Amino acid sequence: MHYFANPLRFQRLADAIFPYALIATLAATAVGLYGGLVTAPMDYQQGDAYRIIFVHVPAAWMALFVYLTLAVAAVVSIVWRHPLADLYGRAAAPVGAVFCFLALVTGAIWGKPMWGTWWVWDARLTSMLILFFLYLGYSALADAFDDPQRGARAAAILALVGSVNLPIIKFSVDWWNTLHQPATVMRFDGPQMHLSMLWPLLTLALAFKLYFVTVVILRVRAEITERRITNLRLAAEAGDD
């Protein structure tokens, strides 16, 4: 793990991965959208309105996944002081917030015709909204201190505390009586979805994950460059003194 703590090694690895991740993102997105919008049949109950799940479900999965990686990065930062863990957190948190926001908005769009309302305060929706605020809080704390290390440590602690919300989101439909439907893909007895609908959903889930890798590479690069510029500026100011 410490081998890639060197920013130069990370950048060499990122440079090798980035073009393949970008091409794979575009290809998976095109295939998944074609499958979800063109080849997948209309649902016998929801009609074509169900097609929003091809965006809503992958976005919700990614919102949980990205926050889980933030919690892991927080442990790495606090325990091993890995220099790239904090940079990863700063780069990934806004992307995770976008995924979470997208899941909330598409869920509301789907909920209006299905439930007759844009929003209900049930366990799944409320816990997802809390996750969105946790993302915002992480980004705010990371930038709230003049000392970047203090901000990174505060954000890491929030990420660890907020991770208790992840199992609540996952199992909320099983623990409480909610309007949100139970899991239909990740089940012990197998997916409860027809293959013609399942493969576009999984393809778009892969596309979202590849997109995340692509964007985080760009954002970590930017964070490294910004950190270098800051260090050079501070060194120049110290030399002038």
C-alpha positions in Angstrom: 0.0 0.0 0.0 2.8 2.4 0.9 4.4 1.8 -2.5 1.8 4.0 -4.1 2.1 6.7 -1.5 4.6 8.4 -3.7 2.6 10.8 -5.9 4.9 10.2 -8.9 4.2 6.4 -8.8 0.5 7.1 -8.5 0.6 9.4 -11.5 2.4 6.8 -13.6 -0.3 4.3 -12.7 -3.1 6.8 -13.3 -1.6 7.7 -16.7 -1.7 4.1 -17.7 -5.2 3.4 -16.5 -6.9 6.7 -17.5 -7.3 6.2 -21.3 -8.7 2.7 -20.9 -11.1 3.8 -18.2 -12.3 6.6 -20.3 -12.9 4.4 -23.4 -14.6 1.7 -21.3 -16.8 4.3 -19.6 -18.1 5.6 -23.0 -18.6 2.1 -24.4 -20.4 0.7 -21.3 -22.6 3.8 -21.2 -23.6 3.6 -24.8 -24.3 -0.2 -24.6 -26.2 0.2 -21.3 -28.4 3.1 -22.5 -29.2 1.3 -25.7 -30.2 -1.8 -23.7 -32.2 0.1 -21.1 -34.0 2.5 -23.5 -34.4 0.4 -26.7 -34.1 -3.3 -26.2 -35.5 -3.7 -22.6 -39.3 -4.4 -22.7 -41.9 -2.2 -21.1 -42.8 -3.2 -17.6 -46.3 -4.7 -17.3 -47.2 -2.6 -14.2 -45.1 0.6 -14.5 -45.0 1.0 -18.3 -42.0 2.9 -19.6 -41.7 4.9 -16.3 -39.6 2.1 -14.8 -36.7 2.9 -17.2 -35.5 5.6 -14.8 -34.1 2.7 -12.7 -31.3 2.4 -15.2 -30.0 5.6 -13.8 -31.5 5.6 -10.3 -30.2 2.2 -9.1 -26.6 2.6 -10.3 -26.4 6.1 -8.9 -27.7 4.8 -5.5 -25.2 1.9 -5.5 -22.4 4.3 -6.3 -23.4 6.7 -3.6 -23.0 3.9 -1.0 -19.9 2.5 -2.6 -18.1 5.9 -2.7 -18.8 6.6 0.9 -17.5 3.2 1.8 -14.3 4.0 0.1 -14.2 7.3 2.0 -14.4 5.4 5.3 -11.6 3.0 4.2 -9.5 6.0 3.1 -10.2 7.6 6.5 -8.8 4.5 8.3 -5.7 4.5 6.1 -5.2 8.2 6.7 -5.6 8.0 10.5 -3.7 4.8 11.1 -1.0 4.8 8.4 -0.9 8.5 7.5 -1.0 7.5 3.8 -0.4 10.8 2.0 -2.7 10.0 -0.9 -5.6 8.9 1.3 -6.6 12.5 2.2 -6.2 13.6 -1.5 -8.5 10.7 -2.5 -11.1 11.7 0.0 -11.1 15.3 -1.2 -11.3 14.1 -4.8 -14.0 11.4 -4.3 -16.4 13.1 -1.9 -17.9 15.6 -4.4 -18.4 12.8 -7.0 -20.1 10.7 -4.4 -22.3 13.6 -3.5 -23.4 14.0 -7.1 -24.3 10.3 -7.3 -26.3 10.6 -4.1 -28.1 13.7 -5.4 -28.8 12.0 -8.7 -30.3 9.0 -6.8 -32.5 11.3 -4.7 -33.7 13.3 -7.7 -34.4 10.3 -10.0 -36.2 8.6 -7.1 -38.4 11.6 -6.6 -39.2 11.7 -10.3 -40.1 8.0 -10.2 -42.0 8.4 -6.9 -44.4 11.0 -8.2 -46.3 8.8 -10.7 -45.9 5.6 -8.6 -46.6 6.9 -5.1 -48.4 10.1 -5.9 -45.8 12.3 -4.1 -42.3 13.5 -4.7 -41.1 12.6 -1.3 -42.0 10.6 1.8 -40.1 10.5 5.1 -39.5 6.7 5.1 -36.4 5.0 6.3 -34.7 4.5 2.9 -35.3 8.0 1.6 -34.4 9.7 4.8 -31.2 7.7 5.3 -30.1 8.5 1.7 -30.8 12.2 2.4 -28.6 11.9 5.5 -25.9 10.4 3.3 -26.0 13.4 1.0 -25.5 15.7 3.9 -22.6 13.6 5.2 -21.0 14.0 1.8 -21.4 17.8 2.0 -20.1 17.8 5.6 -17.0 15.9 4.6 -16.2 18.3 1.8 -16.9 21.3 4.1 -14.7 20.0 6.9 -11.8 19.2 4.6 -11.7 22.9 3.6 -12.7 24.4 6.9 -9.1 24.7 8.4 -6.1 26.7 7.3 -4.0 23.6 8.0 -4.9 20.9 5.4 -3.9 18.1 7.8 -6.4 19.3 10.5 -9.1 19.5 7.9 -8.3 16.1 6.5 -8.4 14.5 10.0 -11.7 16.1 10.8 -13.2 14.9 7.6 -11.8 11.4 8.1 -13.4 11.2 11.5 -16.8 12.3 10.0 -16.4 9.6 7.3 -15.9 6.9 9.9 -18.8 8.1 12.1 -21.1 8.5 9.1 -20.3 5.0 7.9 -22.8 3.6 10.4 -25.5 5.0 8.0 -24.5 2.6 5.2 -26.1 -0.6 6.7 -29.1 1.4 7.7 -29.6 2.4 4.1 -29.0 -1.1 2.9 -31.3 -2.9 5.3 -33.9 -0.2 5.9 -36.5 -1.9 3.7 -36.0 -5.1 5.6 -36.0 -3.6 9.1 -38.9 -1.2 8.7 -42.2 -1.0 6.8 -41.4 1.5 4.0 -42.8 2.5 0.6 -39.5 1.7 -1.1 -39.5 -1.7 -2.8 -37.1 -4.4 -1.4 -34.0 -5.5 -3.2 -34.6 -7.2 -6.6 -31.0 -7.6 -7.8 -28.7 -8.3 -4.8 -30.6 -11.1 -3.1 -29.4 -14.4 -1.7 -31.9 -16.3 -3.8 -30.8 -14.5 -7.0 -32.0 -11.5 -8.9 -35.8 -11.1 -9.2 -35.5 -9.3 -12.6 -35.8 -10.5 -16.1 -32.5 -10.9 -17.9 -33.6 -8.4 -20.6 -33.8 -5.7 -17.9 -31.0 -7.0 -15.7 -28.1 -6.8 -18.2 -28.6 -3.2 -19.2 -28.9 -2.3 -15.5 -25.6 -4.1 -14.6 -23.9 -2.6 -17.7 -24.8 0.9 -16.6 -23.7 0.1 -13.1 -20.3 -0.8 -14.5 -20.4 2.4 -16.6 -21.0 4.5 -13.5 -18.1 2.8 -11.7 -15.8 3.3 -14.6 -16.9 6.9 -14.8 -16.0 7.3 -11.1 -12.5 5.9 -11.7 -12.0 8.2 -14.6 -13.2 11.3 -12.8 -11.3 10.5 -9.5 -8.1 10.1 -11.5 -8.5 13.6 -12.9 -9.5 15.1 -9.5 -6.6 13.4 -7.7 -4.2 14.7 -10.3 -5.6 18.2 -9.8 -5.2 17.8 -6.0 -1.6 16.8 -6.3 -0.9 19.7 -8.7 -2.6 22.1 -6.3 -0.6 20.8 -3.3 2.6 21.2 -5.2 1.8 24.8 -6.2 0.9 25.5 -2.5 4.2 24.1 -1.3 6.2 26.0 -3.8 4.4 29.2 -2.9 5.0 28.6 0.8 8.6 27.8 0.1 9.0 31.0 -1.9 7.4 33.1 0.8 9.7 31.5 3.4 12.7 32.3 1.3 11.7 35.9 0.9 11.5 36.2 4.7 
